[in-house]
Structure formats: C-alpha cells, structure tokens
Amino acid sequence: MAITKKRKAVEAKLDKNKIYSLTEASALVKSINVTKFDSSVDVHIRLGVDPKKADQAIRGTVSLPHGTGKTKRVLVLCTPDKEAEAKAAGADFVGLDEFVQKIEQGWTDIDVVVATPSVMPKIGKLGKILGPRNLMPNPKTGTVTNDVANAVNEVKGGKIAFKIDKAGIIHASIGRISFAPEKIAENAQELINTLVRMKPASAKGTYLKGISMAATMSPGLAIDTKSVG
C-alpha cells in the first residue's frame, strides 16, 4: 500500500501533458523522488543524427561543474614507471598484468579504466568484456593517454563520458537527488551545451529532438528543448 500511496502522490504532482523547462524539471524531479537512498538523476537526449554514419556517431566527455555526486573507482593500466603518478593522483587500482587477468576472469568492479598508449596492444583482447560496459579505454574520451594523473583528476572531479546509442539517444547521469535544483540544472545544461557544440555538419533538420529527466525509479519529465538554448 505504501508504494501505491507514494505513486498516487507523485502522479498528483505531475501534468502528463506538460513539457517542463529545465529549471522546473530540476526542481520537480526532487519532489517526486520515491526512493529512500540518494538516487541518481539522469537525462536522456534524443538527437537528430544517424548513429550508423561514422561522422554522426557522437561520443565524448564533459566535465560537470558540480560533479556527479558519486565517487568513481578508477583503474589505471600502465607500465611500472607510471604507477606512482597514477597512485598519487588518486587512482583506486594501478597495475597491468594482474588486472588484465582479473578482468579476463570477469572482474569489472570499476567505473572508469585509463590506459597508457603503450599497453593498448596488451589490453585489446579485453574489448569483448569492457566494451559492452562502456569501460574500454578510448582516445576520444581521454582515457588513453600518457598523462594518467590528469586523466584520473578529471574523472574524480566530475568528468563523464557519453556515447550515442543505436536509437540516437544520449543517456547520462548528471547528479544525485540530494543536489540543489540549481546544480542539477547547471550540470544538465553543461552536457547539452557540449552536445550542441558537437553537432555534426552533416546532421540535417532538428538537432535536439527531445530531452527528458528522471531519478531512479521515478517517472520521466519531458523538457522543452527551447528552454535549454
């Protein structure tokens, strides 16, 4: 019964026919949260692109001004001469062969994997495990680099990676339900601004086709794309 009552209370606050401004959605998403834990706040952005075309398969990173609210576990795969640098920057796991072996055995208890270019030939075989989980290091997301300290600092500081799916949608976690509405809105706006800057020259028609925001286990809120310009 408790769940039903909560759902009814949530439904009462929502106008299913309304498209909210980013500011309104960032406040409302907090008031309709039904979980007792600090839920993730996610945005889903449908773009007017064709992901099958190489130049429209959007992928990149953005540093959220207020971070994600989640401490990310970072693995750095590197040669011994880079290990001290990675550890000093705050990497949670550092090494090479032992972690390659662990991942081959199914270990993926990490959020981001950073690798130096020199070790990529050795970890290429991990693609079938890390790829589907969006954990495979990639130069486009800054996770294949010799500057491992900077890569770790950026991830710990709120840098997230995003990648368009087959349906042309970007899914990203941009904060926690405990964030102030202003911080939720500013993080979402930063992601949107980044995507707008990345608009492919070959993309025709409407680029921002749809935006929604939702917290874990809560209904989604449709956002007016004109409110984020």
C-alpha positions as CSV (number, residue, x, y, z in Angstrom):
1,M,0.0,0.0,0.0
2,A,2.9,2.4,0.8
3,I,4.2,2.2,-2.7
4,T,0.7,2.8,-4.1
5,K,0.2,5.9,-1.9
6,K,3.6,7.2,-3.0
7,R,2.8,6.7,-6.6
8,K,-0.5,8.4,-6.2
9,A,1.2,11.4,-4.6
10,V,3.7,11.6,-7.4
11,E,1.0,11.4,-10.1
12,A,-0.8,14.2,-8.4
13,K,2.2,16.5,-8.8
14,L,2.6,15.7,-12.5
15,D,0.9,17.1,-15.5
16,K,1.4,14.4,-18.1
17,N,0.7,16.8,-20.9
18,K,3.1,19.4,-19.8
19,I,6.6,19.9,-21.2
20,Y,8.7,21.5,-18.4
21,S,11.5,24.0,-18.6
22,L,14.9,22.7,-17.5
23,T,14.6,24.8,-14.3
24,E,11.1,23.4,-13.5
25,A,12.2,19.8,-14.2
26,S,15.3,20.1,-12.0
27,A,13.1,21.2,-9.0
28,L,10.2,18.8,-9.7
29,V,12.5,15.7,-10.1
30,K,13.4,16.2,-6.4
31,S,9.9,16.5,-5.1
32,I,8.6,13.3,-7.0
33,N,11.5,11.1,-5.8
34,V,10.2,8.0,-4.2
35,T,13.4,6.3,-3.0
36,K,15.0,6.5,0.4
37,F,18.5,6.5,-1.0
38,D,20.3,9.2,-2.8
39,S,19.0,8.5,-6.3
40,S,20.9,9.2,-9.5
41,V,19.4,11.9,-11.7
42,D,19.7,11.0,-15.4
43,V,19.0,12.9,-18.6
44,H,18.1,11.3,-21.9
45,I,18.7,13.4,-25.0
46,R,17.4,12.3,-28.4
47,L,19.5,13.8,-31.2
48,G,18.6,14.3,-34.9
49,V,21.5,12.3,-36.2
50,D,22.1,8.9,-37.8
51,P,24.4,6.9,-35.4
52,K,25.1,4.5,-38.3
53,K,27.1,7.2,-40.0
54,A,30.7,7.5,-38.6
55,D,30.6,11.3,-38.5
56,Q,27.3,11.3,-36.6
57,A,28.2,8.6,-34.1
58,I,28.6,11.2,-31.3
59,R,30.9,10.3,-28.4
60,G,32.8,12.4,-26.0
61,T,33.3,13.7,-22.5
62,V,32.1,16.6,-20.4
63,S,33.3,18.0,-17.0
64,L,30.2,18.7,-15.0
65,P,30.5,21.9,-12.9
66,H,29.1,20.2,-9.8
67,G,30.4,16.7,-10.3
68,T,28.2,13.6,-10.3
69,G,27.9,13.1,-6.6
70,K,29.4,9.7,-6.9
71,T,32.9,8.7,-6.1
72,K,34.2,6.9,-9.2
73,R,36.5,3.9,-8.9
74,V,39.3,4.3,-11.4
75,L,41.7,1.6,-12.7
76,V,44.9,2.7,-14.5
77,L,46.5,0.1,-16.7
78,C,50.1,1.2,-17.2
79,T,53.8,0.2,-17.2
80,P,55.6,0.4,-13.8
81,D,57.2,3.8,-14.5
82,K,53.7,5.3,-14.5
83,E,52.3,3.6,-11.4
84,A,53.5,6.2,-8.8
85,E,52.0,9.0,-10.8
86,A,48.6,7.2,-11.1
87,K,48.5,6.4,-7.4
88,A,49.4,9.9,-6.4
89,A,46.5,11.2,-8.5
90,G,44.1,9.0,-6.6
91,A,43.6,6.0,-8.8
92,D,41.9,3.2,-6.9
93,F,43.7,0.4,-8.8
94,V,47.0,0.6,-10.6
95,G,48.9,-2.1,-12.5
96,L,48.7,-4.2,-15.6
97,D,49.1,-8.0,-15.9
98,E,47.2,-8.8,-12.7
99,F,44.3,-6.6,-13.6
100,V,44.2,-7.9,-17.2
101,Q,43.9,-11.4,-15.7
102,K,41.2,-10.3,-13.2
103,I,39.1,-8.7,-16.0
104,E,39.5,-11.8,-18.2
105,Q,38.1,-13.7,-15.2
106,G,35.1,-11.4,-15.1
107,W,36.1,-8.6,-12.7
108,T,34.6,-5.3,-13.6
109,D,34.1,-3.6,-10.2
110,I,35.2,-0.2,-11.6
111,D,33.7,2.8,-13.2
112,V,36.5,4.1,-15.5
113,V,39.6,2.5,-17.0
114,V,42.5,4.7,-18.0
115,A,45.4,3.2,-20.0
116,T,48.7,4.4,-21.5
117,P,49.1,4.0,-25.3
118,S,52.0,1.6,-24.8
119,V,49.8,-1.0,-23.1
120,M,46.9,-0.9,-25.5
121,P,48.1,-3.9,-27.6
122,K,48.1,-6.0,-24.4
123,I,44.6,-5.0,-23.3
124,G,42.9,-5.1,-26.8
125,K,41.7,-8.5,-26.0
126,L,39.6,-7.1,-23.1
127,G,37.3,-5.3,-25.5
128,K,34.7,-8.0,-25.5
129,I,34.4,-7.6,-21.8
130,L,34.9,-3.9,-21.3
131,G,33.3,-2.7,-24.5
132,P,29.7,-3.6,-23.7
133,R,30.1,-2.0,-20.3
134,N,31.5,1.3,-21.8
135,L,34.7,0.7,-19.9
136,M,37.1,0.2,-22.8
137,P,39.8,3.0,-22.8
138,N,39.5,5.3,-25.8
139,P,41.5,8.3,-27.0
140,K,38.2,10.1,-27.8
141,T,37.2,10.1,-24.1
142,G,40.7,10.9,-22.9
143,T,41.2,7.5,-21.3
144,V,44.1,6.5,-23.5
145,T,46.9,8.9,-22.5
146,N,50.4,9.2,-21.1
147,D,49.2,11.9,-18.7
148,V,47.5,9.5,-16.4
149,A,47.5,11.9,-13.5
150,N,45.4,14.4,-15.4
151,A,43.0,11.7,-16.6
152,V,42.4,10.5,-13.1
153,N,42.0,14.0,-11.7
154,E,39.4,14.8,-14.4
155,V,37.3,11.7,-13.7
156,K,37.5,12.2,-9.9
157,G,36.5,15.8,-10.5
158,G,33.3,15.1,-12.3
159,K,34.2,14.3,-15.9
160,I,31.8,11.8,-17.5
161,A,31.9,10.1,-20.9
162,F,28.9,9.8,-23.1
163,K,28.1,7.8,-26.3
164,I,25.1,7.8,-28.5
165,D,23.1,4.6,-28.7
166,K,21.6,2.9,-31.7
167,A,18.4,4.8,-31.3
168,G,20.2,8.2,-31.4
169,I,19.9,8.9,-27.7
170,I,22.5,10.0,-25.2
171,H,22.0,8.7,-21.7
172,A,23.9,10.3,-18.8
173,S,23.9,10.6,-15.1
174,I,24.3,14.3,-14.2
175,G,23.9,14.3,-10.4
176,R,22.1,13.0,-7.3
177,I,18.7,13.7,-5.9
178,S,20.4,15.4,-2.9
179,F,21.8,18.2,-5.2
180,A,20.1,21.6,-5.2
181,P,17.9,22.1,-8.2
182,E,20.3,24.8,-9.5
183,K,23.1,22.3,-9.5
184,I,21.1,19.7,-11.3
185,A,20.1,22.2,-13.9
186,E,23.6,23.6,-14.4
187,N,25.1,20.1,-14.8
188,A,22.4,19.1,-17.4
189,Q,22.9,22.4,-19.2
190,E,26.7,21.8,-19.5
191,L,26.1,18.4,-21.1
192,I,23.6,19.9,-23.5
193,N,25.9,22.8,-24.4
194,T,28.6,20.2,-25.1
195,L,26.4,18.2,-27.4
196,V,25.3,21.3,-29.3
197,R,28.9,22.2,-29.9
198,M,29.5,18.7,-31.3
199,K,26.7,18.9,-33.8
200,P,27.9,17.2,-37.0
201,A,27.9,19.4,-40.1
202,S,26.1,16.6,-41.9
203,A,23.2,16.5,-39.5
204,K,20.1,18.0,-41.1
205,G,16.8,19.2,-39.5
206,T,16.1,19.5,-35.8
207,Y,19.2,18.5,-33.7
208,L,17.8,18.5,-30.2
209,K,14.7,16.4,-30.8
210,G,13.8,15.5,-27.2
211,I,15.0,15.7,-23.6
212,S,13.8,14.0,-20.5
213,M,15.0,13.9,-16.9
214,A,14.3,11.2,-14.3
215,A,15.5,10.0,-11.0
216,T,15.9,6.3,-10.2
217,M,12.5,4.6,-10.1
218,S,10.7,7.8,-10.7
219,P,8.7,8.9,-13.8
220,G,10.4,10.9,-16.5
221,L,9.8,14.6,-17.1
222,A,9.7,15.9,-20.7
223,I,11.8,19.1,-21.1
224,D,11.2,21.9,-23.5
225,T,14.2,21.9,-25.8
226,K,13.7,25.7,-26.3
227,S,14.4,26.2,-22.6
228,V,18.0,25.0,-22.9
229,G,19.1,27.3,-25.7
